[in-house]
Amino acid sequence: MAGTAARRAKGAAAYRCSECGWQTAKWVGRCGECQAWATVAEVGAVTARTVAVTTPERPALPIGEVDVTHAVARPTGVAEFDRVLGGGLVPGAVVLVAGEPGIGKSTLLLDVAGRAARSGEHGERRVLYVSGEESAAQVRARAERIEAMARGLYLASETDLATVLGQVEQVRPELLVVDSVQTVSSAEVEGSAGNVGQVREVAASLIQVAKARGIAVLLVGHVTKDGSIAGPRVLEHLVDVVVQFEGDRHSRLRLVRAVKNRYGPTDEVGCFDLSDVGVVGLADPSGLFLSGRTAAVAGTCVTVTLEGRRPLVTEVQALVTASTLATPRRATSGLDTARVNMVLAVLDKRARAPIGSSDAYLSTVGGSGSPSPPPTSRSRSPWPARSPTARCPPAPWPSVRSAWPARCGRSPVPIAGWPRPRVSASPGRSCPRASSAVVPCRRGLRCSRSRRSPRPSGARSTRPRRAEARAPRGAAALSGGCRCELPQIETSP
């Protein structure tokens, strides 16, 4: 107890995670940031606090006196990439480009670096391309293939953070490309390259250099098996723009989406075509989403989808066949599986289409994703609304698996041994509460919701009181427990 009191008097002991650098006041078995076990250890006590600087180097200015010319976006030369970024790269901005391996991240950024180096005011701009995965000779071979050669483009193959910062100090570029942030490590931080602590230190150092010198930085990020960006979550919070590179390996189409953008919208999508000469932007990619048939084919339709703020013409193909399995199979490509299942359920229930026990295969031409329309507060139901006084049309006698007809659409189970009703040709009447007829319940008693004939004065009811409480289980169960209308039925002997 005395030792604990003395420690608290000096200051709370600090415990730090060796993987991500997370700190806490007391020891825990599991890191609260990276969720790693047995990585938290004591590193000492806090002995001093940071004091304020008397005269800051850059004093605060009124917002009206801040110069906005340094925050103007500069085009990169790739129109589709500029569309996603909001007009181009802002000096001092840090952009994180993430995507699966082999999808074309390095090829796209090398093309952006080559075009930016040739688009300077005096004919050229200095661009530094740092590769931690390939050698300088390999990067040059790919640059010659995609025609990204430029005099102002500098190449360096480095994996040490201190060396990379030295290259930036020597070249003084206007644009810095690092491929990738998971391959660069710092000697001041424990652990190998790619772990949480190293990624955080490398990103923080590059962001500090970018803000201090006004350099636009493009970082390539790896993704995990589930598609999320590898590294700490704080990496996405530190950078200014997060761009996701999407596409199927068996398709030429590549989509670039902005997940986070401090300088522009996040609902824009850039379309690219992966070819032998690199990643080429597509101003109108609708040709990749159509099969090119001129005659009508059963099971296909052409629709217009909205990718961000860009309308795209997409062809959807569907095949429905009899299933030999207990659970029908639903296979989709380019479509949301949950939405497809919902549409099939609506067709089976409302349109009486016999597809509930059939296999369904749906796909889009070109592998494009057809997004679902966002829900709005003014969305209307596709089924016409009916007033409480409307009349229900006559419904046929349900099968064993179906339920008693009710306008509400609920599905009670038919009663075993109940006499088979015969539906009259006249339209259904209104709620039993407003009628003098008696709707029989499950136990053959009068339903408490139906209007009973008045008893003579002084007459005593012969029905037990418990039947009054159990009566709603009959007629109320047949109508799903609601007060909607029931069809007029007649019981056969």
C-alpha positions as CSV (number, residue, x, y, z in Angstrom):
1,M,0.0,0.0,0.0
2,A,2.8,2.4,0.8
3,G,4.5,1.7,-2.5
4,T,1.3,2.3,-4.4
5,A,0.7,5.6,-2.6
6,A,4.3,6.7,-3.3
7,R,3.9,5.9,-7.0
8,R,0.6,7.8,-7.2
9,A,2.3,10.8,-5.5
10,K,5.0,10.9,-8.2
11,G,2.6,10.4,-11.1
12,A,0.6,7.6,-12.6
13,A,2.7,4.9,-14.1
14,A,2.5,4.6,-17.9
15,Y,2.0,1.3,-19.7
16,R,2.5,1.1,-23.4
17,C,1.7,-1.5,-26.0
18,S,4.8,-2.7,-27.9
19,E,2.8,-3.2,-31.1
20,C,0.8,0.0,-31.6
21,G,2.1,2.3,-28.9
22,W,-1.2,2.6,-27.0
23,Q,-0.8,3.9,-23.5
24,T,-2.8,3.4,-20.3
25,A,-2.5,4.3,-16.7
26,K,-2.7,0.7,-15.4
27,W,-1.7,-2.7,-16.7
28,V,-4.2,-4.7,-18.8
29,G,-3.7,-8.0,-20.5
30,R,-5.1,-7.0,-23.8
31,C,-4.3,-3.8,-25.8
32,G,-7.3,-1.5,-26.2
33,E,-6.2,-0.3,-29.6
34,C,-4.9,-3.3,-31.6
35,Q,-6.5,-6.0,-29.4
36,A,-3.2,-7.8,-29.0
37,W,-2.6,-10.0,-26.0
38,A,0.5,-9.7,-23.6
39,T,1.9,-6.6,-25.3
40,V,1.3,-4.0,-22.6
41,A,4.4,-3.3,-20.4
42,E,5.4,-0.6,-18.0
43,V,7.6,2.1,-19.5
44,G,8.0,4.5,-16.5
45,A,6.1,7.3,-14.9
46,V,5.2,10.7,-16.2
47,T,7.7,13.1,-14.7
48,A,7.1,16.3,-16.6
49,R,4.3,18.1,-18.5
50,T,4.5,20.1,-21.7
51,V,4.6,23.9,-21.0
52,A,3.2,26.6,-23.3
53,V,5.5,28.5,-25.7
54,T,5.6,32.2,-25.0
55,T,6.0,33.4,-28.6
56,P,4.7,31.0,-31.3
57,E,6.5,31.1,-34.6
58,R,3.2,31.3,-36.6
59,P,0.7,33.4,-34.6
60,A,-3.0,32.8,-35.2
61,L,-4.7,35.0,-37.8
62,P,-8.3,36.1,-38.4
63,I,-10.0,33.8,-40.7
64,G,-10.5,36.6,-43.3
65,E,-6.8,37.2,-43.5
66,V,-5.8,33.6,-44.2
67,D,-4.4,33.1,-47.8
68,V,-6.5,30.5,-49.7
69,T,-4.3,30.4,-52.7
70,H,-2.2,27.6,-51.1
71,A,-5.3,25.4,-50.9
72,V,-6.2,25.5,-54.6
73,A,-6.4,22.0,-56.2
74,R,-4.0,21.4,-59.0
75,P,-5.0,18.9,-61.8
76,T,-3.0,15.7,-62.0
77,G,-3.6,15.2,-65.7
78,V,-5.8,12.1,-65.1
79,A,-9.4,13.4,-65.5
80,E,-11.1,10.5,-63.7
81,F,-8.7,10.7,-60.8
82,D,-9.3,14.4,-60.5
83,R,-13.0,13.8,-60.5
84,V,-12.7,11.6,-57.4
85,L,-10.3,14.0,-55.7
86,G,-12.5,17.0,-56.2
87,G,-10.5,18.8,-59.0
88,G,-7.0,17.6,-58.3
89,L,-4.3,17.5,-55.5
90,V,-4.2,20.3,-52.9
91,P,-0.6,21.2,-51.8
92,G,0.0,19.7,-48.4
93,A,-2.8,17.1,-48.8
94,V,-2.1,13.5,-47.9
95,V,-4.1,10.9,-50.0
96,L,-4.3,7.2,-49.1
97,V,-5.0,4.9,-52.0
98,A,-6.0,1.4,-50.9
99,G,-6.9,-1.7,-52.8
100,E,-6.3,-5.4,-53.3
101,P,-2.9,-6.7,-54.6
102,G,-2.6,-6.6,-58.4
103,I,-5.6,-4.3,-59.0
104,G,-3.4,-1.5,-60.5
105,K,-2.6,0.9,-57.7
106,S,1.0,1.3,-58.5
107,T,0.4,1.6,-62.2
108,L,-2.2,4.3,-61.7
109,L,-0.1,6.4,-59.3
110,L,3.0,6.1,-61.6
111,D,0.9,7.4,-64.4
112,V,-0.3,10.3,-62.2
113,A,3.3,11.0,-61.2
114,G,4.5,11.1,-64.8
115,R,1.7,13.4,-65.9
116,A,2.2,15.7,-63.0
117,A,5.9,15.9,-63.8
118,R,5.1,17.1,-67.3
119,S,2.4,19.6,-66.3
120,G,4.4,22.2,-64.6
121,E,4.2,25.9,-65.2
122,H,7.7,26.0,-66.8
123,G,7.3,22.6,-68.6
124,E,8.1,20.3,-65.6
125,R,7.6,19.7,-61.9
126,R,9.6,17.8,-59.5
127,V,8.0,14.5,-58.5
128,L,9.6,11.9,-56.2
129,Y,8.4,8.3,-56.5
130,V,9.6,6.1,-53.6
131,S,9.1,2.4,-54.0
132,G,9.6,0.0,-51.1
133,E,8.4,-3.1,-53.0
134,E,10.2,-2.8,-56.4
135,S,13.6,-1.7,-57.5
136,A,14.2,1.5,-59.5
137,A,14.8,-0.5,-62.7
138,Q,11.5,-2.3,-62.4
139,V,9.7,1.0,-61.9
140,R,11.3,2.5,-65.0
141,A,10.4,-0.5,-67.1
142,R,6.8,-0.1,-66.2
143,A,7.0,3.7,-66.8
144,E,8.3,3.1,-70.3
145,R,5.4,0.6,-71.0
146,I,2.7,3.1,-69.9
147,E,4.5,6.2,-71.3
148,A,5.1,7.9,-68.0
149,M,8.7,9.0,-68.6
150,A,9.4,12.6,-67.6
151,R,12.6,14.5,-66.8
152,G,11.1,15.8,-63.5
153,L,10.3,12.3,-62.2
154,Y,12.7,11.0,-59.6
155,L,12.8,7.4,-58.5
156,A,14.1,5.9,-55.3
157,S,13.9,2.4,-53.8
158,E,14.0,2.9,-50.1
159,T,12.4,1.2,-47.0
160,D,14.0,3.3,-44.2
161,L,12.0,6.3,-43.1
162,A,15.0,8.5,-42.3
163,T,16.4,7.9,-45.8
164,V,13.1,8.7,-47.4
165,L,12.9,12.0,-45.5
166,G,16.5,12.7,-46.6
167,Q,15.5,12.2,-50.3
168,V,12.6,14.6,-49.8
169,E,15.1,17.2,-48.3
170,Q,17.4,16.8,-51.3
171,V,15.0,16.7,-54.2
172,R,12.4,19.1,-52.8
173,P,9.5,17.7,-54.8
174,E,6.0,19.1,-55.3
175,L,4.5,15.7,-55.3
176,L,5.6,12.6,-53.3
177,V,4.4,9.1,-54.0
178,V,5.2,6.3,-51.4
179,D,4.5,2.7,-52.4
180,S,3.7,1.5,-49.9
181,V,3.3,2.9,-46.4
182,Q,3.4,-0.7,-44.9
183,T,6.9,-1.4,-46.4
184,V,8.6,1.7,-44.8
185,S,9.9,1.4,-41.3
186,S,11.6,3.6,-38.7
187,A,14.6,2.6,-36.6
188,E,13.3,4.6,-33.7
189,V,10.2,2.4,-33.3
190,E,10.3,-1.2,-32.2
191,G,8.8,-3.9,-34.5
192,S,9.0,-4.9,-38.1
193,A,7.7,-2.9,-41.0
194,G,4.0,-3.1,-41.4
195,N,3.0,-3.4,-37.7
196,V,0.7,-0.9,-36.1
197,G,3.4,1.2,-34.4
198,Q,5.5,1.4,-37.6
199,V,2.6,2.4,-39.8
200,R,1.6,5.1,-37.4
201,E,5.1,6.6,-37.1
202,V,5.7,6.5,-40.9
203,A,2.3,8.2,-41.6
204,A,2.8,10.8,-38.9
205,S,6.2,11.7,-40.2
206,L,5.2,12.0,-43.8
207,I,2.1,14.1,-42.8
208,Q,4.2,16.5,-40.8
209,V,6.6,17.0,-43.8
210,A,3.7,17.5,-46.2
211,K,2.0,20.1,-44.0
212,A,5.3,21.9,-43.3
213,R,6.6,22.1,-46.9
214,G,3.3,22.1,-48.8
215,I,4.0,18.8,-50.6
216,A,1.1,16.7,-51.9
217,V,1.7,13.1,-50.8
218,L,0.1,9.9,-52.3
219,L,0.4,6.9,-50.0
220,V,-0.3,3.3,-51.2
221,G,-2.0,1.2,-48.5
222,H,-2.5,-2.6,-48.3
223,V,-5.8,-4.2,-47.4
224,T,-6.6,-7.2,-45.3
225,K,-8.6,-10.3,-46.2
226,D,-11.9,-8.6,-45.3
227,G,-11.1,-5.6,-47.5
228,S,-10.3,-3.1,-44.7
229,I,-7.1,-1.0,-44.8
230,A,-4.2,-2.7,-43.0
231,G,-2.8,-0.9,-40.0
232,P,-4.3,1.2,-37.2
233,R,-7.6,2.9,-37.7
234,V,-6.0,6.2,-36.8
235,L,-4.2,6.1,-40.2
236,E,-7.5,6.9,-41.9
237,H,-8.2,9.7,-39.5
238,L,-4.7,11.3,-40.0
239,V,-4.8,11.5,-43.8
240,D,-7.0,14.0,-45.7
241,V,-8.4,11.7,-48.5
242,V,-9.0,8.0,-48.5
243,V,-9.5,6.5,-51.9
244,Q,-10.6,2.9,-52.5
245,F,-9.5,1.0,-55.6
246,E,-12.1,-1.6,-56.6
247,G,-12.4,-4.1,-59.4
248,D,-12.6,-7.8,-60.3
249,R,-9.4,-9.5,-61.5
250,H,-11.3,-11.2,-64.3
251,S,-12.7,-7.8,-65.5
252,R,-11.0,-4.8,-67.2
253,L,-13.1,-2.3,-65.3
254,R,-11.6,-0.5,-62.3
255,L,-13.6,1.8,-60.0
256,V,-12.0,4.5,-57.8
257,R,-14.2,5.7,-54.9
258,A,-13.5,8.4,-52.3
259,V,-14.3,7.1,-48.8
260,K,-13.1,10.3,-47.1
261,N,-12.4,13.6,-48.8
262,R,-11.8,16.9,-47.0
263,Y,-11.5,18.8,-50.2
264,G,-14.4,17.5,-52.3
265,P,-17.4,15.2,-52.4
266,T,-17.4,11.6,-51.5
267,D,-20.1,10.4,-53.9
268,E,-18.0,10.6,-57.1
269,V,-16.7,7.5,-58.9
270,G,-13.9,7.3,-61.4
271,C,-13.9,4.6,-64.0
272,F,-10.8,3.1,-65.6
273,D,-9.9,0.5,-68.1
274,L,-7.0,-1.8,-67.3
275,S,-5.2,-2.5,-70.6
276,D,-1.7,-3.3,-71.8
277,V,-0.7,0.4,-71.8
278,G,-1.7,0.9,-68.2
279,V,-4.9,2.2,-66.5
280,V,-6.8,4.4,-68.9
281,G,-9.7,6.7,-67.7
282,L,-13.1,6.1,-69.2
283,A,-15.4,9.1,-69.7
284,D,-18.3,6.9,-70.7
285,P,-17.9,3.3,-69.5
286,S,-21.4,2.2,-70.5
287,G,-20.0,0.1,-73.3
288,L,-18.4,-2.3,-70.8
289,F,-21.8,-3.0,-69.2
290,L,-23.8,-4.0,-72.3
291,S,-23.6,-7.3,-74.2
292,G,-24.1,-5.7,-77.6
293,R,-27.2,-7.8,-78.6
294,T,-29.7,-6.2,-80.9
295,A,-32.5,-8.8,-80.4
296,A,-34.5,-9.2,-77.2
297,V,-33.4,-12.1,-75.1
298,A,-35.5,-13.6,-72.3
299,G,-34.0,-13.0,-68.8
300,T,-32.1,-9.8,-69.7
301,C,-33.0,-6.2,-69.2
302,V,-31.2,-2.9,-69.5
303,T,-31.5,-0.4,-66.6
304,V,-29.9,2.9,-65.6
305,T,-28.0,2.9,-62.3
306,L,-26.4,5.8,-60.4
307,E,-22.7,5.4,-59.4
308,G,-22.1,8.5,-57.2
309,R,-23.5,11.3,-59.4
310,R,-22.8,9.5,-62.7
311,P,-25.6,7.6,-64.4
312,L,-24.5,4.3,-66.0
313,V,-26.4,2.0,-68.4
314,T,-26.2,-1.6,-67.1
315,E,-27.5,-4.8,-68.4
316,V,-28.8,-7.3,-65.8
317,Q,-29.1,-11.0,-66.7
318,A,-31.2,-13.5,-64.7
319,L,-31.8,-17.3,-64.9
320,V,-34.4,-19.1,-62.9
321,T,-34.5,-22.9,-62.9
322,A,-36.0,-25.7,-60.8
323,S,-34.1,-26.5,-57.7
324,T,-33.1,-30.0,-56.5
325,L,-32.0,-28.9,-53.1
326,A,-34.0,-28.4,-49.9
327,T,-32.9,-24.7,-49.8
328,P,-32.9,-22.9,-53.2
329,R,-29.7,-21.4,-54.3
330,R,-29.2,-17.7,-54.9
331,A,-26.1,-16.6,-56.7
332,T,-25.3,-13.0,-57.7
333,S,-22.5,-11.2,-59.4
334,G,-22.4,-7.4,-59.3
335,L,-25.7,-7.2,-57.3
336,D,-26.5,-7.0,-53.6
337,T,-27.5,-10.5,-52.5
338,A,-29.8,-9.3,-49.7
339,R,-31.7,-7.0,-52.1
340,V,-32.1,-9.8,-54.6
341,N,-33.5,-12.1,-52.0
342,M,-36.0,-9.4,-50.9
343,V,-37.1,-8.8,-54.5
344,L,-37.6,-12.6,-55.0
345,A,-39.6,-12.8,-51.8
346,V,-41.9,-9.9,-52.9
347,L,-42.4,-11.5,-56.4
348,D,-43.3,-14.9,-54.7
349,K,-45.7,-13.3,-52.2
350,R,-47.4,-10.5,-54.0
351,A,-47.1,-11.4,-57.7
352,R,-47.7,-15.1,-57.1
353,A,-44.6,-15.9,-59.2
354,P,-43.6,-19.6,-58.5
355,I,-40.0,-18.8,-57.8
356,G,-39.8,-19.5,-54.1
357,S,-38.5,-23.0,-54.6
358,S,-36.4,-22.3,-57.6
359,D,-32.7,-21.5,-58.0
360,A,-32.0,-17.9,-59.2
361,Y,-28.8,-16.7,-60.8
362,L,-28.3,-13.0,-61.4
363,S,-25.4,-11.1,-62.8
364,T,-24.5,-7.8,-64.4
365,V,-22.5,-7.5,-67.6
366,G,-19.0,-6.3,-67.0
367,G,-19.1,-7.0,-63.3
368,S,-20.4,-3.5,-62.4
369,G,-22.1,-3.1,-59.0
370,S,-25.7,-2.0,-59.1
371,P,-26.2,0.0,-56.0
372,S,-29.5,0.1,-54.1
373,P,-31.4,3.4,-54.1
374,P,-31.0,5.2,-50.8
375,P,-34.2,5.2,-48.6
376,T,-36.0,8.5,-48.3
377,S,-38.6,9.8,-45.9
378,R,-41.1,10.3,-48.7
379,S,-40.8,6.9,-50.2
380,R,-44.2,5.4,-50.9
381,S,-45.3,1.8,-50.7
382,P,-45.8,0.0,-54.0
383,W,-49.1,-1.4,-52.7
384,P,-52.1,0.9,-52.8
385,A,-53.3,2.1,-49.4
386,R,-56.8,1.1,-48.4
387,S,-59.2,2.8,-46.0
388,P,-60.6,0.9,-43.0
389,T,-64.1,1.1,-44.6
390,A,-63.0,-0.5,-47.9
391,R,-64.2,-4.0,-48.9
392,C,-62.0,-7.0,-49.4
393,P,-62.4,-9.0,-52.6
394,P,-63.4,-12.7,-52.3
395,A,-60.4,-14.9,-51.8
396,P,-60.1,-18.6,-52.7
397,W,-59.9,-21.3,-50.0
398,P,-56.2,-21.5,-49.0
399,S,-54.2,-24.6,-49.3
400,V,-52.7,-26.5,-46.4
401,R,-49.5,-24.4,-46.4
402,S,-51.3,-21.1,-46.9
403,A,-53.4,-19.2,-44.4
404,W,-56.8,-17.7,-44.0
405,P,-57.4,-14.8,-46.3
406,A,-57.0,-11.4,-44.7
407,R,-56.3,-8.0,-46.1
408,C,-53.5,-7.4,-43.7
409,G,-51.3,-10.1,-45.3
410,R,-50.7,-12.1,-42.1
411,S,-50.6,-15.8,-42.3
412,P,-52.4,-17.7,-39.5
413,V,-52.4,-21.5,-39.6
414,P,-55.7,-23.1,-40.7
415,I,-57.6,-24.9,-37.9
416,A,-57.6,-28.7,-38.0
417,G,-61.0,-30.1,-38.4
418,W,-62.6,-26.8,-39.3
419,P,-65.4,-27.1,-41.9
420,R,-64.3,-26.1,-45.4
421,P,-65.8,-22.6,-46.0
422,R,-67.4,-21.7,-49.3
423,V,-66.6,-18.2,-50.5
424,S,-69.7,-16.4,-51.9
425,A,-69.6,-14.4,-55.0
426,S,-70.5,-11.2,-53.3
427,P,-67.7,-8.9,-52.2
428,G,-66.5,-9.1,-48.7
429,R,-68.2,-7.2,-46.0
430,S,-66.7,-4.7,-43.6
431,C,-65.3,-5.4,-40.1
432,P,-67.4,-7.9,-38.0
433,R,-67.8,-5.3,-35.3
434,A,-70.1,-3.3,-37.6
435,S,-72.2,-6.4,-38.7
436,S,-74.8,-8.5,-36.9
437,A,-73.4,-11.7,-38.4
438,V,-71.4,-14.0,-36.2
439,V,-67.9,-15.0,-37.1
440,P,-67.2,-18.4,-35.6
441,C,-63.9,-18.8,-33.7
442,R,-61.6,-21.8,-33.2
443,R,-63.7,-23.2,-30.3
444,G,-67.1,-22.7,-32.0
445,L,-67.9,-19.7,-29.8
446,R,-69.0,-16.3,-30.8
447,C,-66.1,-13.9,-31.4
448,S,-65.9,-11.1,-28.8
449,R,-65.1,-8.7,-31.7
450,S,-68.3,-9.6,-33.5
451,R,-71.5,-7.8,-32.8
452,R,-73.8,-10.1,-30.9
453,S,-77.6,-9.9,-30.9
454,P,-78.9,-8.2,-27.8
455,R,-80.2,-10.4,-25.0
456,P,-83.6,-9.9,-23.5
457,S,-83.7,-7.8,-20.4
458,G,-83.2,-10.0,-17.4
459,A,-81.9,-12.9,-19.4
460,R,-78.8,-14.6,-18.1
461,S,-75.9,-15.7,-20.3
462,T,-75.3,-19.4,-20.4
463,R,-71.7,-18.9,-21.8
464,P,-68.9,-19.2,-19.3
465,R,-66.9,-16.1,-18.5
466,R,-63.7,-17.9,-19.5
467,A,-65.0,-18.2,-23.0
468,E,-65.2,-14.5,-23.3
469,A,-61.5,-14.2,-22.6
470,R,-60.6,-17.0,-24.9
471,A,-62.8,-15.9,-27.8
472,P,-60.3,-13.6,-29.4
473,R,-58.0,-16.5,-30.0
474,G,-60.5,-17.7,-32.7
475,A,-61.6,-14.9,-34.9
476,A,-58.8,-12.6,-33.9
477,A,-56.3,-15.3,-34.8
478,L,-58.0,-15.9,-38.2
479,S,-57.6,-12.2,-39.0
480,G,-54.1,-11.9,-37.7
481,G,-55.2,-10.1,-34.5
482,C,-56.2,-7.0,-36.4
483,R,-59.5,-5.3,-37.3
484,C,-59.2,-5.6,-41.0
485,E,-62.0,-7.0,-43.2
486,L,-62.7,-10.6,-43.7
487,P,-64.3,-12.2,-46.8
488,Q,-67.9,-13.3,-46.4
489,I,-67.8,-17.1,-46.0
490,E,-70.4,-19.7,-45.5
491,T,-69.7,-23.0,-43.7
492,S,-70.8,-26.2,-45.4
493,P,-72.2,-29.0,-43.2
